[in-house]
Amino acid sequence: MGAQLRVYRRRIRSTKSMAKITRAMELIATTRISKAQRAVEAAGPYAREITRAVSALAQRVTDHPLLTESENPTRAAVLVITSDKGLAGAYTANAIKESERLSALLRNQGKDVVQYVVGRKGVAFNQFRQRAMERTWEGITERPSYADAKEIASVLMDRFTKDSATEDGVDEIHIVSTEFVSMLTQNAASHRALPLEVEEVDAEVLEAEQGGPLPLYDFEPSAEEALNQLLPQYVTNRIYFALLESAASQQASRRNAMKAATDNAEELAKTLTRQANQARQAEITNEISEIVGGADALAAARAGSE
């Protein structure tokens, strides 16, 4: 019985130590979420304005190569943003699941899929399954910079400008990332970055959403030249914003996972403490029974001798 009690006490100590570690990781993730959220909020106004400018340009230029879909697309590039570290719940699993769904859809459409992966977890997932990856980036998912997004966009744009039939080019570029909805909700989603999808939206609806009238643009020297300059920046900004949102989502998912682990460890410690108390009570009861039994035997022996 004493050995069993020692086992319980050892498990209680290790469980409480684990709870301290997960609690510390939860607090660290909480502080990093606020920084990541501020970065997303800071990048938001520029992302909205460049989107509005590109949308205005796209309405004037209809035959630009970055806006025109290929008649027979044969190859698509998929950029998947995962994490560099674990202990983030289902964050990476959901992003990979979304990329698998998108890749299956593209293959059903007769397109070859070229994988570009951000994050060590996504790289390890594909390496374990011996899947080819065109290019990978590691160590940038927690604190992405604009330079990182520019490098990724440069690689993807270089492939997109090549002819997919005669050169090693791609006809489409898709981004799989995780959108930050709230501290409790993060959704993995995919979007097509190129060719640019222009949506026809009523002007009054846009004015209501933007909180004011739409701006009127004058383009110098021409709308085509302005579009040539803005589109690469637009793609870079989309990738940068996806990296920022994914970073915030990663920290939120890690916080939620560590909070759940801390709660489970505390509950397990309570259960083990209750079991240890029961074992201790059983041990005390057994000792008392042995003492009482010995006293009764001694009293009976004395009575028999008399």
DAHU-V627299 format. One record per residue. N is the residue number from 1. OMEGA is omega in degrees with one decimal (NA if undefined). D_CENTER is the distance of its C-alpha to the mean C-alpha in Angstrom with 1 decimal. Layout:
N;OMEGA;D_CENTER
N;OMEGA;D_CENTER
This chain:
1;178.9;47.5
2;178.3;47.0
3;178.9;44.8
4;178.7;42.5
5;177.7;42.4
6;177.1;41.3
7;178.6;38.5
8;-178.0;37.2
9;177.9;37.5
10;178.6;35.6
11;178.0;32.7
12;179.6;32.7
13;-179.2;32.6
14;179.0;29.7
15;177.8;27.7
16;176.2;28.3
17;177.2;27.3
18;178.6;24.0
19;177.2;23.6
20;-179.5;24.3
21;-178.9;21.7
22;177.1;18.9
23;177.7;20.3
24;178.3;20.3
25;176.4;16.6
26;179.9;15.9
27;178.0;18.1
28;179.2;16.6
29;179.8;13.1
30;178.7;15.0
31;-179.1;16.8
32;177.4;13.9
33;-177.8;12.4
34;177.6;15.8
35;179.9;15.9
36;178.3;12.6
37;178.4;14.0
38;178.0;17.3
39;177.9;16.0
40;180.0;14.6
41;179.7;17.9
42;-179.5;19.9
43;-175.8;18.6
44;-177.3;19.1
45;179.3;22.9
46;179.5;23.1
47;179.6;20.6
48;-176.9;22.8
49;179.9;26.0
50;175.6;25.4
51;178.4;24.2
52;-179.6;27.5
53;179.4;29.5
54;178.2;28.2
55;177.7;28.8
56;177.8;32.3
57;-177.0;32.9
58;178.4;31.7
59;179.7;34.3
60;-177.8;37.0
61;-176.4;36.1
62;-176.0;35.6
63;179.0;36.4
64;-177.8;33.9
65;179.1;32.4
66;178.2;28.8
67;-174.4;29.5
68;177.5;31.5
69;178.3;30.1
70;179.9;31.7
71;179.3;34.3
72;-179.7;33.2
73;-177.1;29.6
74;-176.5;29.3
75;180.0;26.1
76;176.0;22.6
77;179.9;19.9
78;176.6;16.2
79;-177.8;13.7
80;-179.5;10.3
81;177.8;7.5
82;-177.7;5.7
83;175.6;6.2
84;-177.4;9.9
85;178.6;10.3
86;179.6;10.3
87;179.6;11.0
88;178.1;7.6
89;-177.4;8.8
90;-176.0;7.7
91;-178.4;3.9
92;-179.2;5.2
93;179.7;8.3
94;178.2;7.6
95;179.0;6.6
96;178.3;9.6
97;177.7;11.6
98;178.0;11.4
99;177.0;12.5
100;178.5;15.2
101;179.8;16.4
102;-179.8;16.7
103;178.2;18.4
104;178.9;20.8
105;-179.7;21.7
106;178.8;22.5
107;176.1;24.5
108;176.8;26.4
109;177.8;27.4
110;-177.9;28.9
111;171.8;26.4
112;-176.9;25.4
113;176.4;21.7
114;-173.4;20.9
115;169.0;17.6
116;-170.7;16.0
117;174.2;12.9
118;178.2;11.0
119;-177.7;9.9
120;-177.9;12.2
121;177.1;10.5
122;177.2;10.6
123;179.7;14.1
124;178.8;15.2
125;-178.7;14.4
126;178.2;16.6
127;179.6;19.2
128;179.9;19.8
129;176.7;20.6
130;177.4;22.6
131;-177.4;21.0
132;174.7;21.9
133;-177.3;19.5
134;-178.1;21.2
135;179.5;19.3
136;175.1;16.5
137;-178.4;15.2
138;175.9;14.2
139;-177.8;14.1
140;-169.9;12.8
141;-177.0;9.1
142;179.2;10.0
143;-178.2;13.0
144;177.5;13.2
145;178.7;16.7
146;177.9;18.6
147;176.9;20.4
148;179.3;17.3
149;179.7;16.7
150;177.8;20.4
151;179.1;20.6
152;-179.0;18.1
153;179.8;19.9
154;179.3;23.2
155;-177.9;22.5
156;179.5;21.4
157;178.0;24.3
158;177.7;26.7
159;-176.8;25.9
160;-178.3;26.1
161;177.7;29.5
162;178.5;31.0
163;-178.3;32.9
164;-178.0;31.1
165;-175.8;34.5
166;-179.3;36.3
167;-178.2;33.6
168;-177.4;30.2
169;177.9;28.5
170;-179.8;26.0
171;-177.8;26.7
172;174.4;23.3
173;179.2;19.9
174;179.0;16.8
175;174.9;13.3
176;-178.4;10.3
177;-180.0;7.3
178;-178.7;5.4
179;179.2;8.3
180;178.7;9.0
181;178.2;12.0
182;179.2;13.0
183;-177.3;12.5
184;-174.0;12.6
185;174.4;11.0
186;-173.7;7.7
187;172.6;8.6
188;-176.7;7.6
189;178.3;10.6
190;179.6;12.9
191;175.5;15.6
192;179.9;18.6
193;178.8;19.3
194;-9.2;22.7
195;-176.4;25.3
196;177.9;24.8
197;-179.7;25.0
198;-179.8;27.5
199;177.6;27.8
200;-178.8;31.1
201;-179.7;30.8
202;-176.6;33.8
203;-179.7;34.7
204;177.2;35.5
205;178.8;32.1
206;179.3;30.4
207;178.7;32.8
208;-179.6;32.0
209;-177.3;28.2
210;179.2;28.7
211;-180.0;31.4
212;-179.8;34.1
213;178.5;35.9
214;-179.6;34.3
215;174.6;35.4
216;-174.0;38.0
217;166.8;37.3
218;-173.2;40.0
219;176.1;38.9
220;0.2;40.8
221;178.8;41.9
222;178.3;40.4
223;179.7;37.5
224;-179.8;36.8
225;177.8;36.8
226;179.3;34.5
227;176.8;32.1
228;-179.8;32.2
229;-173.7;31.2
230;-174.1;28.6
231;176.3;26.6
232;177.4;25.2
233;178.3;24.2
234;179.0;22.7
235;177.6;20.5
236;-179.3;19.6
237;178.4;18.7
238;178.3;16.5
239;179.7;14.5
240;179.6;14.6
241;177.1;13.5
242;177.3;10.5
243;-179.6;9.6
244;178.9;10.5
245;178.8;8.7
246;177.9;5.2
247;177.6;6.8
248;179.6;8.0
249;179.8;5.3
250;-179.8;4.2
251;177.9;7.9
252;178.2;8.7
253;178.3;7.1
254;178.2;9.0
255;-179.7;11.9
256;179.9;12.2
257;-179.3;12.2
258;176.3;14.7
259;177.9;16.8
260;178.4;17.2
261;178.3;18.2
262;178.7;20.6
263;179.2;22.1
264;179.5;22.7
265;178.3;24.2
266;178.1;26.5
267;177.7;27.6
268;178.4;28.3
269;177.2;30.3
270;179.3;32.3
271;179.7;33.0
272;177.6;34.1
273;177.9;36.3
274;178.5;38.0
275;177.7;38.7
276;177.6;40.0
277;178.1;42.3
278;177.9;43.5
279;178.5;44.2
280;177.8;46.0
281;177.7;48.1
282;178.7;49.0
283;178.6;50.1
284;178.4;52.2
285;179.2;53.7
286;178.6;54.6
287;179.2;56.2
288;179.1;58.2
289;178.9;59.3
290;179.2;60.5
291;179.6;62.4
292;179.0;64.0
293;177.8;64.9
294;179.3;66.4
295;178.4;68.4
296;179.5;69.7
297;178.9;70.8
298;178.5;72.5
299;178.8;74.3
300;178.7;75.4
301;178.1;76.7
302;179.3;78.7
303;179.7;80.1
304;179.7;81.2
305;179.0;83.0
306;NA;84.9
